[in-house]
Amino acid sequence: MTRTIVRYGAFARAAAAQARREPGELYGRVVFFAVILGVFSSLWRAIAEAGMPIAADPRELVWYLAATEWILLSAPPLHVELQEAIRAGDIACRLARPVSFVGAAFAEGLGLLAVRAPVLGATAFACAWAFTARVPPPGAFLRVVPFGLAAAAVITALYLGIGLLAFWLQDVAPVFWVWQKLLFVLGGLMLPLQVYPAFIRRAAAFTPFPTVLADPASFMLRAGGTDAATLAVTLALWGAATGAGVQWLFRRAAAALTVNGG
């Protein structure tokens, strides 16, 4: 067990070191993050000042959006690199490693996540505080941070699963676009799910999207959110299901490569 942790830890450290050497994408996400929070904080403030109905205090919504965007932007898009590796044929070199291909790829994703999350978390806090001039109770952060990191890890695994589809589709962009739009709506990216129509809330309950976005971020709302114990169990179940699904996809892909002489 210890040797396994050390081996996969090496993949995570290598990915983290590369991310620190090439911070361009991360800086771009920081700028994008600040722009998104600035635009929506101004929009919600204008709606409230106009006397129009709004789901919650505009300042709470800014902190909610900061949490959901932090989770989503922290997860590295593994599907892009994996798709290119499959297209170029470099995947054969990775399969020859004496470690699990899926485990190594996920470890690299966690290494990237370890670099992205602190920087984007600091950006989220600084921007949300600047736009709202208030800070949620410390208890909210004590719940959002660990659940948010776990949710980002699950999203990273989902990206890995999307990338594996390139063994059959070559271009996984259409799958990612559909997945992304479902995540935005059913995950409650911009607004809490409580303000959505009942049929959307019912549909979302059968997907992992609320668990990885809306539920962790809902701790930023005074109305409260999902019970912490319930969310922990749900995250664990969806994480296990995602891991099993990724392993199944990889076994199918490996079998197809063997049958075709790859």
C-alpha atoms as one frame of an Amber mdcrd trajectory, in Angstrom:
protein
   0.000   0.000   0.000   2.783   2.421   0.934   4.681   1.701  -2.299   1.515
   2.296  -4.300   0.940   5.655  -2.621   4.563   6.636  -3.250   4.372   5.695
  -6.933   1.164   7.586  -7.620   2.372  10.437  -5.430   5.300  10.798  -7.831
   2.879  11.357 -10.708   1.019  13.971  -8.674   4.223  15.805  -7.744   5.468
  15.797 -11.342   2.184  17.252 -12.601   2.192  19.882  -9.847   5.767  20.883
 -10.682   4.898  21.238 -14.368   1.862  23.375 -13.509   4.049  25.696 -11.442
   6.552  26.005 -14.313   3.780  26.812 -16.821   1.319  29.051 -14.940  -0.147
  30.758 -18.013  -3.433  28.841 -18.010  -3.862  29.345 -14.267  -3.345  33.100
 -14.590  -5.944  33.142 -17.342  -8.418  31.405 -15.048  -7.701  33.941 -12.320
  -8.558  36.815 -14.674 -11.662  35.012 -15.941 -12.739  34.344 -12.357 -12.444
  38.008 -11.397 -14.378  39.134 -14.476 -17.216  36.649 -13.891 -17.651  37.655
 -10.255 -17.502  41.343 -11.141 -20.113  41.050 -13.868 -22.604  39.005 -11.853
 -22.160  41.012  -8.654 -23.029  44.163 -10.614 -25.977  42.436 -12.274 -27.501
  41.136  -9.042 -26.949  44.475  -7.298 -28.712  46.302 -10.136 -31.634  43.858
  -9.994 -31.988  44.345  -6.241 -31.798  48.140  -6.513 -34.497  48.088  -9.193
 -36.822  46.335  -6.776 -37.085  43.199  -8.877 -37.418  39.817  -7.120 -34.162
  37.967  -6.582 -33.412  34.553  -5.097 -31.386  35.789  -2.118 -29.269  38.632
  -0.846 -27.080  39.677  -3.826 -24.008  39.493  -1.609 -24.792  35.902  -0.677
 -25.212  35.043  -4.331 -21.756  36.446  -5.071 -20.217  34.193  -2.426 -22.272
  31.247  -3.710 -21.013  31.865  -7.257 -17.462  32.256  -5.951 -17.725  28.788
  -4.397 -19.187  27.060  -7.467 -16.699  28.698  -9.840 -13.815  27.842  -7.514
 -14.797  24.175  -7.557 -15.298  24.058 -11.312 -12.219  26.056 -12.330  -9.946
  24.163  -9.933 -10.647  20.816 -11.615  -8.093  20.293 -14.435  -9.633  19.416
 -17.831  -7.883  16.063 -18.236 -10.017  15.137 -21.230  -8.175  17.590 -23.488
  -4.694  16.159 -22.943  -5.985  12.586 -22.941  -7.771  13.095 -26.247  -4.610
  14.480 -27.851  -2.535  11.583 -26.504  -4.972   9.078 -28.013  -5.048  10.895
 -31.350  -1.250  11.092 -31.575  -0.749   7.490 -30.509   1.238   8.503 -27.424
  -1.215   6.510 -25.348   0.767   3.331 -26.122   3.728   4.651 -24.111   1.515
   5.397 -21.140  -0.080   1.976 -21.237   3.362   0.402 -20.992   3.978   1.918
 -17.550   4.040  -0.577 -14.649   1.187   1.271 -12.971  -2.516   1.657 -13.607
  -3.096   4.060 -16.492  -6.279   5.403 -14.891  -4.631   5.718 -11.484  -1.645
   7.584 -12.902  -3.837   9.966 -14.913  -6.024  10.681 -11.901  -2.958  11.246
  -9.701  -1.668  13.770 -12.219  -5.052  15.473 -12.105  -4.876  15.687  -8.317
  -1.417  17.213  -8.606  -2.776  19.921 -10.900  -5.727  20.405  -8.572  -3.361
  20.934  -5.639  -1.748  23.842  -7.501  -4.927  25.394  -8.892  -7.210  25.214
  -5.858  -5.222  27.438  -3.450  -4.623  30.151  -6.063  -8.212  30.184  -7.289
  -9.482  29.941  -3.719  -7.532  33.067  -2.787  -8.900  34.758  -5.915 -12.451
  33.776  -4.993 -12.095  35.136  -1.470 -10.426  38.399  -2.508 -12.875  39.151
  -5.333 -16.012  38.183  -3.409 -14.907  40.277  -0.431 -14.070  43.234  -2.687
 -17.461  43.086  -4.425 -19.586  42.513  -1.309 -17.617  44.086   1.567 -18.644
  41.157   3.767 -17.341  37.737   4.720 -19.489  34.674   5.500 -19.145  33.046
   8.944 -15.978  30.964   9.460 -18.119  27.844   9.742 -19.165  28.245   6.113
 -15.539  28.094   4.948 -14.814  25.106   7.194 -17.481  23.178   5.272 -17.074
  24.621   1.778 -13.312  24.057   1.503 -13.108  20.294   2.241 -16.334  19.489
   0.405 -15.283  21.708  -2.495 -11.930  19.957  -2.829 -13.623  16.548  -2.769
 -16.138  17.738  -5.374 -13.333  19.057  -7.610 -11.651  15.645  -7.379 -14.875
  13.969  -8.536 -15.151  16.433 -11.432 -11.541  15.612 -12.340 -12.478  11.924
 -12.497 -15.467  12.783 -14.684 -13.160  14.683 -17.058 -10.975  11.560 -17.201
 -14.010   9.485 -18.165 -14.907  11.941 -20.939 -11.338  11.781 -22.225 -11.455
   7.980 -22.436 -14.331   8.253 -24.891 -11.752   9.477 -27.424 -10.819   5.812
 -27.965 -14.104   5.547 -29.888 -15.090   9.110 -30.812 -11.694  10.715 -31.541
 -13.222  14.122 -30.764 -14.889  14.336 -27.351 -15.708  18.045 -27.615 -19.445
  17.453 -28.330 -19.708  15.169 -25.290 -17.967  17.759 -23.133 -20.247  20.555
 -24.357 -23.359  18.571 -23.476 -21.881  17.567 -20.100 -20.872  21.169 -19.393
 -24.324  22.576 -20.158 -25.983  19.946 -17.963 -23.526  20.803 -15.202 -24.351
  24.509 -15.489 -28.105  23.927 -15.251 -28.503  20.842 -13.069 -25.497  21.745
 -10.948 -26.778  25.205 -10.062 -23.622  26.977 -11.214 -24.991  30.520 -11.280
 -27.968  30.308  -8.923 -29.003  27.920  -6.137 -31.170  25.048  -7.290 -33.919
  26.167  -4.906 -34.923  28.889  -7.385 -35.277  26.462 -10.302 -38.586  24.868
 -11.338 -39.512  21.705  -9.487 -39.040  19.427 -12.511 -35.416  20.591 -12.908
 -34.721  19.949  -9.235 -36.197  16.466  -9.538 -34.105  15.719 -12.620 -30.965
  17.063 -10.973 -31.410  14.693  -8.044 -30.608  11.738 -10.341 -27.278  13.242
 -11.449 -23.979  14.003  -9.686 -24.148  17.670 -10.671 -25.790  19.135  -7.531
 -23.450  17.101  -5.336 -20.321  18.559  -6.938 -21.471  22.184  -7.242 -24.699
  23.428  -5.660 -24.564  21.419  -2.432 -21.016  22.385  -1.337 -21.588  26.027
  -2.339 -24.935  26.219  -0.538 -23.102  26.482   2.789 -22.406  30.078   1.766
 -26.127  30.890   2.017 -27.740  31.863   5.307 -30.655  29.599   4.463 -28.206
  26.753   4.764 -27.764  23.814   2.489 -27.455  20.074   2.490 -26.621  18.396
   5.774 -22.851  17.910   5.954 -23.089  14.206   6.794 -25.525  13.600   3.941
 -23.292  15.462   1.507 -20.250  13.453   2.609 -22.069  10.188   1.933 -23.414
  11.409  -1.411 -19.989  12.600  -2.536 -18.475   9.263  -1.571 -21.147   7.343
  -3.497 -20.813   9.460  -6.641 -17.029   9.287  -6.360 -17.155   5.494  -6.162
 -19.611   5.308  -9.077 -17.422   7.603 -11.170 -14.323   5.565 -10.371 -16.071
   2.335 -11.337 -17.350   3.897 -14.559 -13.885   5.154 -15.524 -12.345   1.748
 -14.855 -15.026   0.066 -16.960 -14.417   2.462 -19.860 -10.680   1.881 -19.694
 -11.057  -1.909 -19.700 -13.282  -1.685 -22.759 -10.763   0.600 -24.489  -7.835
  -1.668 -23.620  -9.731  -4.698 -24.913 -10.502  -2.905 -28.165  -6.810  -2.020
 -28.604  -5.781  -5.632 -28.007  -8.326  -7.027 -30.474  -7.183  -4.582 -33.133
  -3.515  -5.296 -32.507  -2.823  -1.889 -30.922
